[in-house]
Amino acid sequence: MKCIIIDDEPLAIEILSGYCEKLDFIELVNTYTNPLDAIAEIKEKKIDLIFCDIEMPQINGIDFMGTLDNKPLFIFTTAYSQYAVDGFELNAVDYLVKPIPYHRFIKSVSRVQDLISKKQTPIMEANVFSSTGDNSVEKKFIFVKAEYESIKIDLDQIEYVQGLKDYLKIHIANTNKTILTLMSFKEIMSKLPANQFLRVHKSYVVNVNYIKTVQRNRIVINDMRIPIGESHKEAFFSILGL
């Protein structure tokens, strides 16, 4: 999910940029202090989401978004809650009041992710297809390259993914089988449903359906104790509502 941030306050940009960096499914393409400078980028590149401040000296954020044709999904960020009604009249996905708590940011971008997923068919997703031939989100699979072949893996059979230097080790449920593939976490996260697979550590992605218990600093999946990294802890507990 490609996004840009438009805000005349550098500190606000810094905070939102830091939030975006913590999530694998968000790619921050650029930031702008002047919304007019963002027009060319919005038109030329496929931007999925805009974070837009409202009170800006060059042009009001609501007025700016109103000028865009075929606009991407957008979220208003502002210190002034009185603009909420105007914002939602423009079909804003959300309205975040500064200072923006991280758990509200997570909830907001997850909503965007769901909206984008609903617009896409399985064929439009990178190497993710429906095993039943329909558009349901269940029973999907991916192909990963292992040695000299591409292996089909049912998403519901993936317990967790473990990083090993340049490789990823995919653990398959109800078997002792693992698949070793030359991929990055960014590559595989782009193929996995964000509401089912969460990055919990620099070396681990887990399928939430296989979590047996959650402790303060670790997750238990099939007797495997997986650490929860400090940089991922807040997002993980927030998404699971813990």
VENTATA-V450052 format. One record per residue. RES is the residue in one small letter. SS is DSSP state (h for helix, s for strand, l for the rest). Layout:
# VENTATA-V450052
res=RES ss=SS
res=RES ss=SS
This chain:
# VENTATA-V450052
res=m ss=l
res=k ss=s
res=c ss=s
res=i ss=s
res=i ss=s
res=i ss=s
res=d ss=l
res=d ss=l
res=e ss=l
res=p ss=h
res=l ss=h
res=a ss=h
res=i ss=h
res=e ss=h
res=i ss=h
res=l ss=h
res=s ss=h
res=g ss=h
res=y ss=h
res=c ss=h
res=e ss=h
res=k ss=l
res=l ss=l
res=d ss=l
res=f ss=l
res=i ss=l
res=e ss=s
res=l ss=s
res=v ss=s
res=n ss=s
res=t ss=s
res=y ss=s
res=t ss=l
res=n ss=l
res=p ss=h
res=l ss=h
res=d ss=h
res=a ss=h
res=i ss=h
res=a ss=h
res=e ss=h
res=i ss=h
res=k ss=h
res=e ss=h
res=k ss=l
res=k ss=l
res=i ss=l
res=d ss=l
res=l ss=s
res=i ss=s
res=f ss=s
res=c ss=s
res=d ss=s
res=i ss=l
res=e ss=l
res=m ss=l
res=p ss=l
res=q ss=l
res=i ss=l
res=n ss=l
res=g ss=h
res=i ss=h
res=d ss=h
res=f ss=h
res=m ss=h
res=g ss=h
res=t ss=h
res=l ss=l
res=d ss=l
res=n ss=l
res=k ss=l
res=p ss=l
res=l ss=s
res=f ss=s
res=i ss=s
res=f ss=s
res=t ss=s
res=t ss=s
res=a ss=l
res=y ss=l
res=s ss=h
res=q ss=h
res=y ss=h
res=a ss=h
res=v ss=h
res=d ss=h
res=g ss=h
res=f ss=h
res=e ss=h
res=l ss=l
res=n ss=l
res=a ss=l
res=v ss=l
res=d ss=s
res=y ss=s
res=l ss=s
res=v ss=s
res=k ss=l
res=p ss=l
res=i ss=l
res=p ss=l
res=y ss=h
res=h ss=h
res=r ss=h
res=f ss=h
res=i ss=h
res=k ss=h
res=s ss=h
res=v ss=h
res=s ss=h
res=r ss=h
res=v ss=h
res=q ss=h
res=d ss=h
res=l ss=h
res=i ss=h
res=s ss=h
res=k ss=h
res=k ss=h
res=q ss=l
res=t ss=l
res=p ss=h
res=i ss=h
res=m ss=h
res=e ss=l
res=a ss=l
res=n ss=l
res=v ss=s
res=f ss=s
res=s ss=s
res=s ss=l
res=t ss=l
res=g ss=l
res=d ss=l
res=n ss=l
res=s ss=l
res=v ss=l
res=e ss=l
res=k ss=l
res=k ss=s
res=f ss=s
res=i ss=s
res=f ss=s
res=v ss=s
res=k ss=s
res=a ss=s
res=e ss=l
res=y ss=l
res=e ss=s
res=s ss=s
res=i ss=s
res=k ss=s
res=i ss=s
res=d ss=s
res=l ss=h
res=d ss=h
res=q ss=h
res=i ss=s
res=e ss=s
res=y ss=s
res=v ss=s
res=q ss=s
res=g ss=s
res=l ss=s
res=k ss=l
res=d ss=l
res=y ss=s
res=l ss=s
res=k ss=s
res=i ss=s
res=h ss=s
res=i ss=s
res=a ss=l
res=n ss=l
res=t ss=l
res=n ss=l
res=k ss=l
res=t ss=s
res=i ss=s
res=l ss=s
res=t ss=s
res=l ss=l
res=m ss=l
res=s ss=l
res=f ss=h
res=k ss=h
res=e ss=h
res=i ss=h
res=m ss=h
res=s ss=l
res=k ss=l
res=l ss=l
res=p ss=l
res=a ss=l
res=n ss=l
res=q ss=l
res=f ss=s
res=l ss=s
res=r ss=s
res=v ss=s
res=h ss=s
res=k ss=l
res=s ss=l
res=y ss=s
res=v ss=s
res=v ss=s
res=n ss=s
res=v ss=h
res=n ss=h
res=y ss=h
res=i ss=l
res=k ss=l
res=t ss=s
res=v ss=s
res=q ss=l
res=r ss=l
res=n ss=l
res=r ss=s
res=i ss=s
res=v ss=s
res=i ss=s
res=n ss=l
res=d ss=l
res=m ss=s
res=r ss=s
res=i ss=s
res=p ss=s
res=i ss=l
res=g ss=l
res=e ss=h
res=s ss=h
res=h ss=h
res=k ss=h
res=e ss=h
res=a ss=h
res=f ss=h
res=f ss=h
res=s ss=h
res=i ss=h
res=l ss=l
res=g ss=l
res=l ss=l
